[in-house]
């Protein structure tokens, strides 16, 4: 039996202890916490079985942790995970998102600010989050979204659209219905 792969998005110990996982096959799932608590950001494999609204996961194996990224910029890491938690609908496919995070964990974590903005842009596009009221060069932004993590920031710099990107990000984040719950909004202090 093929195991599922996922990223731990949230661990809650209040009321009913549970874990929210971004699963590569099932999307965002919730499972009850048992035994040792998994850490937020953990890349894990497991067997998953649905039980009503909760999932039962067994045979958990830790594949990777974002230790280098967390050590370098924990706010950035938590912002990425928070965006997934609030923007990924329950049950939507997340295969590309899990692969995206796995690739991100393998990169050198010393990202410049433009690279971080580019990664957030790419993540929001993968999540299907777009600004509603902004008129943008759609083709240009679509081409940038197709770039790999390694080259997306260079494409933005080459096109000279960093300010447009700033406005795009600000519009996406501030118009999100759950923006008031985001704990990592301080990451956007650079947006004028």
Secondary structure, DSSP 4 states (H G I P E B T S, - for coil): -PPEEEEEEEEE-SSS-EEEEEETTTEEEEEE--SSPPPTT-EEEEEEEEETTEEEEEEEEEEE--HHHHHHHHHHHHHHHHHHHHHSPBT---HHHHHHHHHHHHS-S---HHHHHHHHHHHHHHHT---SS----HHHHHHHHHS-TTTHHHHHHHHT-HHHHHHHHHHHHHTSTTGGG-S-GGGGGG--
